[in-house]
Amino acid sequence: MGQHRFAHVHFFCTDVNDTVAWYEKHLGLKARAPKRAKPPGDMATLAGIWMNFIQVDNVQMIFFGKPDVTPAPPWCSDPPLVDIHPTKGRPIDRIAFSYRDIGPVFDWMKAEGATILEPIAERPQYKMKSFIVEGPEKVSIEVVEARPVPEGSWE
């Protein structure tokens, strides 16, 4: 993975393959590995953890099968994760991806049946245009119209 200021984000999901496929289909991202069957066992070892990765710029999105076994795996200090709740209104409200022109992205997602939480809107207070969809496991995803970095600016 190398060293970066912002390295990765962990996601728990009910079905790793379905979740990764959503990001591939709707956002054009590519998984690091092909589909993988859920390993049998209690997730106590790395070999027993169902996961896949998507690289976005220098950040890895790491998708783990949710630790819903009893007892919880040794790496998880919380009780088994049975229910996944929406991100909207939580400490991490949403994640965002930028595209030069969001119109075609919006049209594609809508035609493919993605759940649109907020349609395309100008947001003058932020000097941007965006829309928000519900991704897998109720993750709110904002699609922002912006020039890609390095052409874009950090202002």
PyMOL commands that set and color helices and strands:
alter all, ss='L'
color gray80, all
select helices_A, chain A and resi 16-27+46-48+102-111+124-126+136-138
alter helices_A, ss='H'
color red, helices_A
select strands_A, chain A and resi 8-13+51-56+59-65+95-99+115-123+128-134+140-145
alter strands_A, ss='S'
color yellow, strands_A
deselect
rebuild
show_as cartoon
